[in-house]
Amino acid sequence: MPFAFRLFSALPLPLLHAIGAMLGWVAFLASPTYRRRFLANAAQAGYAFGQVRAAVAHAGRMVAETPRLWLASEPPRCEAVGTECVEQAWAQGRGIVFLTPHIGCFEMSIQEGARRWAGAHGPFTILYRPARQPWLAKLMRTARSRSGITAVPTTLNGVRQMLKSLRHGQAVGLLPDQVPPQGLGLWSPFFGRPAYTMTLAARLAQQTGAAIILARCERLAWGRGYRLHLEALGEPLARGLEDGVHQINAAMERLIRQSPEQYLWGYARYKEPRSEPHVAPAEAGA
């Protein structure tokens, strides 16, 4: 494991966030491609740079805090609001699909959810794409399969495990604004522009009757920790796949507008999907 990764895992959160903020601005100023994409995505959502400039530093904080979130024995402080919607779903005996966009500390979203509820309701299942570097692939397998969390690869078996977990009344977690490979999504409006959007989140909920809970993990100022905001989707998920995907995209937009200064505007949300062997769309229901 690289020395820098181990070092960052031992540093206090306020220092990590300070270092990360500087790294975020270095990346923004040094990369014209990243800068253009950041500005274009923010403008697509109706934001001037002055309204979202804080997101430059938050992108760097995301990178700097990751080693600590993956390796530290004690997680940073995190409070939660809106937990009633989660408790209500568990009381109904339903599985839960937790959805969060690339906003704030989405790594902490799943860790805090598992810490609070995995003991009583079983582990949270998440998908991950193995890294190409052997050391990082090994680290991701161990770091993301922490206590109360089961990390499964983005394969047919991984999707089957998610379906199984939901049918047993457990929880899964997804980032539905992540661009899927060709054949695993459909084009759906995102801030008024067509974006290739995963169908998996809608399929999981439609096929199992699971509740959809929206999550947004806010970074608190001065490295004081995090605040996890939870809310129900607000209305039943549409039965049609296309309508369900549109509905989830609209929900992600609402979450992002709650805290636009912490969204990853530099993420290539509108890119063309890649073509590679993967789980065929129909196989999600296997």
RADA-V878213 format. One record per residue. N is the residue number from 1. OMEGA is omega in degrees with one decimal (999 if undefined). Layout:
{{N | OMEGA} {N | OMEGA}}
//
This chain:
{{1 | 179.3} {2 | -178.0} {3 | -177.4} {4 | -179.5} {5 | 178.1} {6 | -179.4} {7 | -178.4} {8 | -179.3} {9 | -177.6} {10 | -176.5} {11 | 177.5} {12 | -175.2} {13 | 178.9} {14 | 178.9} {15 | 178.3} {16 | -179.1} {17 | 176.5} {18 | 177.9} {19 | -179.2} {20 | 179.0} {21 | 177.9} {22 | 178.7} {23 | 178.9} {24 | 180.0} {25 | 176.2} {26 | 179.6} {27 | -178.6} {28 | -177.1} {29 | -174.6} {30 | -175.0} {31 | 178.1} {32 | -179.6} {33 | 178.2} {34 | -178.0} {35 | 179.0} {36 | -179.6} {37 | 177.8} {38 | -176.5} {39 | -179.3} {40 | -179.8} {41 | 178.1} {42 | 178.9} {43 | 178.1} {44 | 178.8} {45 | 176.3} {46 | -176.9} {47 | 169.1} {48 | -176.8} {49 | -179.3} {50 | -179.3} {51 | -175.5} {52 | -176.7} {53 | 178.6} {54 | -179.9} {55 | 176.6} {56 | 179.1} {57 | -178.8} {58 | 176.3} {59 | 176.8} {60 | 177.6} {61 | 178.4} {62 | -179.7} {63 | -174.6} {64 | -176.8} {65 | -174.5} {66 | 179.2} {67 | 179.9} {68 | 179.6} {69 | -177.9} {70 | -168.0} {71 | -175.9} {72 | -180.0} {73 | 178.6} {74 | -179.8} {75 | 175.8} {76 | -179.9} {77 | 177.3} {78 | 174.1} {79 | -177.7} {80 | 175.6} {81 | 179.5} {82 | -176.5} {83 | -177.5} {84 | -178.4} {85 | 177.0} {86 | 179.9} {87 | 179.2} {88 | 178.6} {89 | 178.1} {90 | -178.2} {91 | 177.8} {92 | 179.2} {93 | -177.1} {94 | 167.2} {95 | -177.7} {96 | 171.1} {97 | 176.8} {98 | -179.1} {99 | 175.6} {100 | 174.4} {101 | 178.1} {102 | -176.4} {103 | 178.4} {104 | -179.6} {105 | -177.1} {106 | 174.2} {107 | -179.6} {108 | 179.9} {109 | -176.8} {110 | 179.8} {111 | -179.0} {112 | 176.4} {113 | 179.0} {114 | 179.7} {115 | -176.8} {116 | -167.8} {117 | -175.8} {118 | -179.2} {119 | -177.5} {120 | -171.2} {121 | 177.7} {122 | -175.2} {123 | 173.2} {124 | -179.4} {125 | 178.7} {126 | 174.9} {127 | 172.7} {128 | 176.7} {129 | -177.6} {130 | 178.6} {131 | -179.5} {132 | 179.2} {133 | -177.0} {134 | -177.4} {135 | -178.8} {136 | 177.7} {137 | 178.5} {138 | 179.8} {139 | -179.6} {140 | 179.3} {141 | -177.0} {142 | -175.9} {143 | -177.1} {144 | 173.7} {145 | 178.4} {146 | 179.2} {147 | 179.0} {148 | -179.0} {149 | 174.5} {150 | 179.4} {151 | -178.9} {152 | -177.4} {153 | -179.5} {154 | 179.5} {155 | 177.2} {156 | 178.8} {157 | 177.9} {158 | 177.9} {159 | 177.3} {160 | 178.5} {161 | 178.2} {162 | 177.3} {163 | 179.2} {164 | -179.9} {165 | -179.7} {166 | -179.9} {167 | 174.4} {168 | 177.3} {169 | 179.6} {170 | -174.0} {171 | 172.4} {172 | 179.7} {173 | -178.3} {174 | 168.8} {175 | -172.6} {176 | 175.7} {177 | 175.0} {178 | -176.0} {179 | -178.8} {180 | 174.9} {181 | 177.8} {182 | 178.5} {183 | -178.6} {184 | 180.0} {185 | 173.3} {186 | -178.9} {187 | -175.4} {188 | -178.6} {189 | 174.6} {190 | -171.4} {191 | 173.0} {192 | 179.9} {193 | 179.4} {194 | 178.1} {195 | 179.3} {196 | -167.7} {197 | -179.9} {198 | 175.0} {199 | -172.5} {200 | -177.5} {201 | 179.7} {202 | -179.2} {203 | -179.0} {204 | -178.9} {205 | -178.1} {206 | -175.0} {207 | -176.7} {208 | -175.8} {209 | -178.9} {210 | 174.7} {211 | 174.8} {212 | 177.5} {213 | 179.3} {214 | -176.0} {215 | 175.0} {216 | -176.9} {217 | -175.1} {218 | 170.7} {219 | 176.4} {220 | -176.3} {221 | 175.2} {222 | 175.7} {223 | -177.2} {224 | 179.6} {225 | -171.8} {226 | 174.0} {227 | -179.2} {228 | 178.3} {229 | -178.0} {230 | 177.2} {231 | 177.5} {232 | 178.9} {233 | 175.0} {234 | 177.5} {235 | -179.3} {236 | 177.8} {237 | 179.5} {238 | -179.1} {239 | 178.8} {240 | -176.3} {241 | -177.8} {242 | 179.0} {243 | 178.7} {244 | 177.7} {245 | 177.3} {246 | -178.6} {247 | 178.8} {248 | 177.0} {249 | 179.0} {250 | 177.5} {251 | 177.1} {252 | 176.9} {253 | -179.5} {254 | 179.0} {255 | -178.1} {256 | -179.8} {257 | 175.4} {258 | -178.3} {259 | -175.3} {260 | -178.8} {261 | 178.2} {262 | 178.7} {263 | 177.4} {264 | -179.2} {265 | 178.5} {266 | 178.5} {267 | -176.6} {268 | -174.2} {269 | -173.8} {270 | -178.9} {271 | 174.4} {272 | 179.8} {273 | 177.2} {274 | 176.7} {275 | 177.6} {276 | 177.6} {277 | -176.6} {278 | 178.4} {279 | 177.9} {280 | -175.9} {281 | -176.9} {282 | -175.0} {283 | 178.9} {284 | 179.9} {285 | -178.1} {286 | 999}}
//
